[in-house]
Amino acid sequence: MSTKVLISGASIAGPALAYWLGRYGFETTVVELAPALRGGGQAVDFRGKTHLTVLERMGALDELRALDTGGSPITFVDQRGRQILHLPADFAGGDVEVPRGELAQVLYQRSLPRTEYLFGDSITALEETPTGVRVTFQHGAPREFDLVIGADGLHSNVRRLAFGPEERYVRHLGYYAATWQLPNYLGLPSGSVGLNVPGRLGTVGADHRDPTRAGAFFLFASAELLYDRHDVAQQKTLIRDAFADLGWEVPRLLESLEQAPELYFDSISRADVPTWSTSRIALLGDAACGATIGGMGSGTAVVAAYVLAGELARARGEHRTAFLRYEHTLRDYAQGCQKGGDRTGPFLAPGSATGLRVRNGLLNRRWILDKMLQMGKQISSIDLPDYTAELSNAAAFNVMGGRVSPRAARP
């Protein structure tokens, strides 16, 4: 009998983990609150040897290279539309940059043959039993699993249920960010252009696949706000109020917000959980050690999924051992990547005119950009076990008492 694993969250970390667990012979279910796989979102990037090696071992690197946007250059302007800073494509896009929705689709499709997906549902209660975890769902019937993994992001439901309320672990970093889709009324051929004033940034960028579409990205400094995360109208009001006095194209972009089919709005925050597991429940990706933007979250999630699945398979059912090895291997690495999120707001929208001038002066020097790129690749690199080779070469191995043939460990 194989191990039954429930994963909460079908964004990036969840499907990546489901792929690896399925490959190692686990019986995997993913539950997702959204009614279908989420599309849209900003482009995400992978950079450095570690990210690319894990994607290659998944067999997904070539597929993602085919979807590569080529990077997303951004030009910062003042209220008169005059250029004050230009960041080239290679600075923003890493080694591979893919629209978030397309990355999610690739991971979902790769995991699908060996994974059960439950869309439009969520976990409401977790009760550990002598043999597993009894899970109560909002809509579906209760079920029991051997293990439960929270891969449900910065506002993790599993973390709240199993580890305690969000305020214990999530810290506001002083900024809010929003993205939405709109027509490409400026006729932008590629990249993004945006107004940058102290504490605020409003940009619009061409869609990488559809030249008639564009995406807005707004960011502003603010103390922590009280609002309903499910009230889109309230969130739109907060965005309009924060940018109401600005010129350039901002008024037209705010008009497009009213017709936007989807809106992403959230604080720039970070999650810090002292221990990533408790008995049969563990956290993965942003739920354990995440940052909203700039913390290499997608790359770290894919690496963490690879390590967690590999350690569970290697431990042959000793999940406590696997969880400890997983955290020991990745905690320092994940926290190092996460630190980039602390700097995202001040980098994109410095809080003063002096801060803007200093940032622009520094980043208009190519050698400084190259140094920052090099540092990013170093931070995102770590030596990892080759679980795929180790487990594929084994004649057979146990998963919670069951025998799994070497064939199960092959793509």
C-alpha positions as CSV (number, residue, x, y, z in Angstrom):
1,M,0.0,0.0,0.0
2,S,1.5,3.3,-1.0
3,T,1.6,6.5,1.0
4,K,-1.4,8.8,0.6
5,V,-0.4,12.5,0.5
6,L,-2.7,15.5,0.4
7,I,-1.3,18.7,-0.9
8,S,-3.1,22.0,-0.4
9,G,-2.5,24.4,-3.2
10,A,-2.2,24.1,-7.0
11,S,-0.1,27.1,-7.9
12,I,3.6,26.2,-8.3
13,A,4.9,24.3,-5.3
14,G,1.9,22.0,-5.1
15,P,2.0,20.6,-8.7
16,A,5.8,20.4,-8.6
17,L,5.6,18.3,-5.4
18,A,2.8,16.2,-6.9
19,Y,4.9,15.4,-9.9
20,W,7.8,14.1,-7.9
21,L,5.7,12.2,-5.4
22,G,3.8,10.5,-8.3
23,R,7.1,9.7,-9.9
24,Y,8.3,7.9,-6.7
25,G,5.1,5.9,-6.3
26,F,3.1,7.9,-3.8
27,E,-0.7,8.3,-4.0
28,T,-1.1,12.0,-4.3
29,T,-4.1,14.3,-4.1
30,V,-4.1,18.1,-4.6
31,V,-6.9,20.3,-3.3
32,E,-7.3,23.9,-4.6
33,L,-9.8,26.6,-3.5
34,A,-10.0,28.1,-7.0
35,P,-12.5,26.4,-9.4
36,A,-9.8,25.8,-12.0
37,L,-6.1,26.3,-12.5
38,R,-5.2,29.9,-12.1
39,G,-4.0,31.7,-15.2
40,G,-2.4,35.2,-15.6
41,G,0.0,36.7,-13.2
42,Q,3.4,38.3,-13.6
43,A,6.2,36.5,-15.3
44,V,8.5,34.5,-13.0
45,D,12.1,33.7,-13.5
46,F,14.6,30.9,-12.8
47,R,18.2,31.8,-12.4
48,G,21.4,29.8,-11.7
49,K,22.5,26.2,-11.8
50,T,20.3,24.8,-9.1
51,H,17.0,26.1,-10.6
52,L,17.9,24.8,-14.0
53,T,19.2,21.5,-12.8
54,V,16.0,20.7,-11.0
55,L,13.9,21.7,-14.0
56,E,16.1,19.5,-16.2
57,R,15.6,16.5,-13.9
58,M,11.9,17.1,-14.1
59,G,12.2,17.0,-17.9
60,A,10.6,20.4,-18.0
61,L,13.5,22.7,-18.9
62,D,13.2,22.4,-22.7
63,E,9.4,23.0,-22.5
64,L,9.9,26.1,-20.4
65,R,12.7,27.4,-22.6
66,A,10.1,27.2,-25.5
67,L,7.8,29.5,-23.4
68,D,10.7,31.8,-22.4
69,T,9.6,35.5,-22.7
70,G,13.2,36.6,-23.3
71,G,13.1,38.8,-20.2
72,S,11.1,41.8,-19.4
73,P,12.9,45.1,-19.7
74,I,11.4,48.0,-17.8
75,T,11.8,51.8,-18.3
76,F,11.1,54.1,-15.4
77,V,9.8,57.6,-16.3
78,D,8.8,60.8,-14.4
79,Q,5.4,62.5,-14.5
80,R,6.3,64.1,-17.8
81,G,7.2,60.8,-19.3
82,R,10.9,61.4,-19.4
83,Q,13.1,58.3,-18.9
84,I,15.0,58.2,-15.6
85,L,16.1,54.6,-15.5
86,H,16.1,51.5,-17.9
87,L,16.6,48.0,-16.6
88,P,17.5,45.5,-19.5
89,A,15.8,42.2,-20.1
90,D,18.6,40.0,-18.6
91,F,18.4,41.9,-15.3
92,A,14.7,41.2,-14.8
93,G,14.3,37.8,-16.5
94,G,17.1,35.6,-15.2
95,D,18.1,32.5,-17.2
96,V,14.5,31.5,-18.1
97,E,11.4,33.8,-17.6
98,V,7.9,32.3,-18.0
99,P,4.5,33.8,-17.4
100,R,3.3,32.4,-14.1
101,G,0.1,31.0,-15.5
102,E,2.0,29.1,-18.2
103,L,4.5,27.7,-15.6
104,A,1.5,26.5,-13.5
105,Q,0.0,24.8,-16.6
106,V,3.3,23.0,-17.4
107,L,3.7,21.7,-13.8
108,Y,0.0,20.7,-13.6
109,Q,0.1,18.7,-16.9
110,R,3.3,16.9,-15.8
111,S,1.8,15.9,-12.5
112,L,-1.7,15.1,-13.8
113,P,-1.2,11.4,-14.9
114,R,-0.4,10.4,-11.3
115,T,-2.3,13.0,-9.3
116,E,-5.9,13.5,-8.2
117,Y,-7.0,17.2,-8.3
118,L,-9.9,18.6,-6.3
119,F,-10.7,22.1,-7.5
120,G,-13.2,24.4,-5.9
121,D,-12.6,22.9,-2.4
122,S,-10.5,23.6,0.7
123,I,-9.5,22.1,4.0
124,T,-11.5,23.2,7.0
125,A,-10.1,20.9,9.7
126,L,-7.0,18.7,10.3
127,E,-7.1,16.0,13.0
128,E,-4.1,13.7,13.5
129,T,-4.9,10.1,14.3
130,P,-2.6,7.2,15.3
131,T,-2.3,6.2,11.6
132,G,-2.6,9.5,9.7
133,V,-4.4,12.8,9.3
134,R,-8.2,13.0,9.1
135,V,-9.1,15.9,6.8
136,T,-12.4,17.7,6.7
137,F,-13.2,19.6,3.5
138,Q,-15.5,22.5,2.8
139,H,-17.5,20.5,0.2
140,G,-16.1,17.0,-0.1
141,A,-16.5,14.1,2.3
142,P,-13.9,13.7,5.1
143,R,-10.9,11.5,4.1
144,E,-7.8,10.2,5.8
145,F,-4.3,10.7,4.5
146,D,-0.9,9.6,5.7
147,L,0.6,13.0,5.2
148,V,-0.6,16.6,4.5
149,I,1.5,19.2,2.9
150,G,0.7,22.9,2.9
151,A,1.8,24.4,-0.4
152,D,-0.8,27.1,-0.3
153,G,1.2,30.2,-0.3
154,L,2.0,33.1,2.1
155,H,-1.6,33.0,3.5
156,S,-1.5,29.3,4.0
157,N,-4.7,27.6,5.2
158,V,-2.8,24.5,6.3
159,R,-0.3,26.6,8.3
160,R,-3.2,28.4,10.1
161,L,-5.0,25.1,10.9
162,A,-1.9,23.1,12.0
163,F,0.6,25.7,13.3
164,G,-1.5,28.7,14.4
165,P,-2.8,32.1,13.2
166,E,-1.2,33.9,10.4
167,E,-0.1,36.9,12.5
168,R,2.4,34.6,14.3
169,Y,4.4,34.0,11.1
170,V,3.7,36.7,8.5
171,R,5.3,40.1,8.7
172,H,4.2,43.2,6.6
173,L,7.2,44.8,4.8
174,G,5.7,48.2,4.2
175,Y,4.3,48.0,0.7
176,Y,1.3,46.7,-1.3
177,A,1.3,45.4,-4.9
178,A,-1.4,44.9,-7.5
179,T,-1.6,43.4,-11.0
180,W,-4.4,43.3,-13.6
181,Q,-4.9,42.8,-17.4
182,L,-6.0,45.5,-19.8
183,P,-5.9,46.3,-23.6
184,N,-2.5,47.4,-24.9
185,Y,-3.8,50.8,-25.8
186,L,-0.2,52.3,-25.8
187,G,0.8,49.8,-28.5
188,L,3.9,48.7,-26.5
189,P,5.9,46.2,-28.5
190,S,7.7,44.6,-25.5
191,G,8.8,45.3,-22.0
192,S,7.2,47.6,-19.5
193,V,7.2,51.4,-18.8
194,G,6.2,53.0,-15.6
195,L,5.9,56.1,-13.5
196,N,8.2,56.1,-10.5
197,V,7.7,58.7,-7.7
198,P,8.8,58.4,-4.0
199,G,6.9,55.4,-2.5
200,R,4.9,54.6,-5.6
201,L,5.3,52.8,-8.9
202,G,2.7,52.3,-11.7
203,T,3.7,50.3,-14.8
204,V,2.1,48.8,-17.9
205,G,3.8,46.1,-20.0
206,A,3.0,44.3,-23.2
207,D,1.6,40.8,-23.0
208,H,4.3,38.3,-24.2
209,R,1.8,36.2,-26.2
210,D,-0.9,38.6,-27.3
211,P,0.2,42.0,-28.6
212,T,-3.3,43.4,-28.1
213,R,-3.2,42.8,-24.4
214,A,-1.1,44.4,-21.6
215,G,-0.6,44.0,-17.8
216,A,-0.5,46.7,-15.1
217,F,1.7,46.4,-12.1
218,F,1.2,48.9,-9.3
219,L,3.2,49.1,-6.0
220,F,2.9,51.6,-3.2
221,A,4.3,52.2,0.3
222,S,1.8,51.9,3.2
223,A,1.4,50.9,6.8
224,E,-0.6,47.7,7.1
225,L,-4.1,48.1,5.9
226,L,-7.3,46.5,7.2
227,Y,-9.3,45.1,4.3
228,D,-11.2,42.0,3.1
229,R,-8.9,39.9,1.0
230,H,-12.0,38.6,-0.9
231,D,-13.6,42.0,-1.5
232,V,-12.2,43.0,-4.9
233,A,-14.2,46.3,-5.0
234,Q,-12.6,47.4,-1.7
235,Q,-9.2,46.5,-3.1
236,K,-9.7,48.6,-6.2
237,T,-10.7,51.6,-4.0
238,L,-7.5,51.2,-2.1
239,I,-5.5,51.3,-5.3
240,R,-7.3,54.3,-6.8
241,D,-6.9,56.2,-3.6
242,A,-3.2,55.5,-3.5
243,F,-2.6,56.8,-7.0
244,A,-5.3,59.4,-7.5
245,D,-3.0,62.4,-7.7
246,L,-0.5,61.1,-10.2
247,G,-0.2,62.0,-13.9
248,W,1.4,60.4,-17.0
249,E,-0.8,57.3,-17.9
250,V,-1.8,56.5,-14.4
251,P,-5.4,57.9,-14.7
252,R,-6.1,55.7,-17.8
253,L,-4.6,52.7,-16.1
254,L,-6.8,53.2,-13.1
255,E,-9.8,53.5,-15.5
256,S,-8.9,50.1,-16.9
257,L,-9.0,48.7,-13.4
258,E,-12.8,48.9,-13.3
259,Q,-13.1,46.5,-16.2
260,A,-10.3,44.1,-15.2
261,P,-11.6,40.5,-15.2
262,E,-9.1,39.5,-12.4
263,L,-7.2,41.5,-9.8
264,Y,-4.2,40.4,-7.7
265,F,-3.8,42.6,-4.7
266,D,-1.7,41.8,-1.6
267,S,0.8,43.2,0.9
268,I,4.5,42.6,0.3
269,S,5.2,40.4,3.3
270,R,7.3,37.5,4.4
271,A,6.6,34.3,6.2
272,D,9.0,32.9,8.8
273,V,8.0,29.6,10.5
274,P,10.4,28.3,13.2
275,T,9.7,24.6,12.3
276,W,8.4,23.5,8.9
277,S,6.7,20.4,10.1
278,T,4.6,19.0,12.9
279,S,4.2,15.2,13.1
280,R,2.5,14.3,9.8
281,I,2.0,17.8,8.4
282,A,4.6,19.9,6.7
283,L,4.9,23.3,4.9
284,L,6.4,23.9,1.4
285,G,7.4,27.0,-0.5
286,D,5.9,30.4,0.5
287,A,3.9,28.8,3.3
288,A,7.1,27.9,5.1
289,C,9.6,30.6,4.1
290,G,8.2,33.0,1.5
291,A,8.1,36.6,0.3
292,T,5.4,38.1,-1.8
293,I,7.7,39.5,-4.5
294,G,11.4,39.4,-5.1
295,G,12.3,36.4,-2.9
296,M,12.8,33.9,-5.8
297,G,9.7,32.2,-4.6
298,S,9.0,30.1,-7.7
299,G,12.5,28.9,-8.1
300,T,12.7,28.1,-4.4
301,A,9.3,26.3,-4.5
302,V,10.5,24.0,-7.4
303,V,13.7,23.2,-5.6
304,A,11.9,22.6,-2.3
305,A,9.4,20.3,-3.9
306,Y,12.3,18.2,-5.4
307,V,14.0,18.0,-2.0
308,L,10.9,17.1,0.0
309,A,9.7,14.4,-2.4
310,G,13.3,13.0,-2.6
311,E,13.7,12.8,1.2
312,L,10.3,11.2,1.6
313,A,11.2,8.5,-0.9
314,R,14.7,8.1,0.4
315,A,13.3,7.7,4.0
316,R,11.1,4.8,3.0
317,G,8.1,5.9,5.0
318,E,9.9,7.5,8.0
319,H,8.3,10.8,7.4
320,R,9.7,12.5,10.5
321,T,13.2,11.7,9.3
322,A,12.3,13.0,5.9
323,F,10.8,16.2,7.2
324,L,13.9,16.9,9.3
325,R,16.3,16.3,6.4
326,Y,14.2,18.4,4.1
327,E,14.3,21.4,6.4
328,H,18.0,20.9,7.3
329,T,18.9,20.9,3.6
330,L,16.9,23.9,2.6
331,R,16.3,26.3,5.5
332,D,19.4,28.4,5.1
333,Y,19.1,28.4,1.4
334,A,15.4,29.4,1.4
335,Q,16.0,32.2,3.9
336,G,18.9,33.5,1.8
337,C,16.7,33.7,-1.2
338,Q,13.8,35.2,0.8
339,K,15.9,38.2,1.9
340,G,15.4,39.6,-1.6
341,G,11.8,40.2,-0.8
342,D,12.8,42.5,2.1
343,R,14.3,44.8,-0.5
344,T,11.7,44.7,-3.3
345,G,9.5,47.6,-2.1
346,P,12.4,50.0,-1.4
347,F,14.1,49.0,-4.6
348,L,11.1,49.5,-6.9
349,A,9.7,52.6,-5.1
350,P,12.2,54.2,-2.8
351,G,10.5,56.3,-0.2
352,S,12.2,59.6,-0.9
353,A,13.3,61.7,-3.9
354,T,16.9,61.3,-2.6
355,G,16.4,57.5,-2.5
356,L,15.2,57.6,-6.1
357,R,18.1,59.6,-7.3
358,V,20.6,57.3,-5.6
359,R,19.0,54.2,-6.9
360,N,18.8,55.5,-10.5
361,G,22.4,56.7,-10.4
362,L,23.7,53.3,-9.3
363,L,21.6,51.2,-11.6
364,N,22.4,53.3,-14.7
365,R,25.9,51.7,-14.4
366,R,26.0,48.4,-16.3
367,W,28.8,46.9,-14.1
368,I,26.6,47.3,-11.0
369,L,23.7,45.5,-12.8
370,D,26.2,42.7,-13.7
371,K,27.4,42.4,-10.1
372,M,23.8,42.1,-8.9
373,L,23.0,39.4,-11.4
374,Q,26.0,37.5,-10.3
375,M,25.0,37.8,-6.7
376,G,21.5,36.6,-7.5
377,K,22.8,33.4,-9.1
378,Q,25.1,32.7,-6.2
379,I,22.3,33.1,-3.7
380,S,20.0,30.8,-5.7
381,S,22.6,28.0,-5.9
382,I,23.0,25.0,-3.6
383,D,24.4,21.5,-3.9
384,L,21.6,19.0,-3.9
385,P,21.5,15.2,-3.8
386,D,20.6,13.6,-7.1
387,Y,17.5,11.8,-5.8
388,T,16.5,10.8,-9.4
389,A,19.7,8.8,-9.9
390,E,19.8,7.4,-6.4
391,L,16.2,6.1,-6.4
392,S,16.2,5.0,-10.0
393,N,19.3,2.9,-9.5
394,A,17.8,1.1,-6.4
395,A,16.5,-2.3,-7.2
396,A,13.4,-1.6,-5.2
397,F,12.5,0.6,-2.2
398,N,9.7,0.9,0.4
399,V,7.1,3.6,0.7
400,M,5.2,3.3,3.9
401,G,5.5,-0.5,3.8
402,G,4.8,-0.9,0.1
403,R,7.2,-2.1,-2.6
404,V,7.8,0.3,-5.5
405,S,9.6,-0.9,-8.6
406,P,12.5,1.1,-10.2
407,R,10.1,1.8,-13.1
408,A,8.0,4.0,-10.8
409,A,11.0,6.3,-10.4
410,R,11.5,7.0,-14.1
411,P,9.9,9.9,-16.0
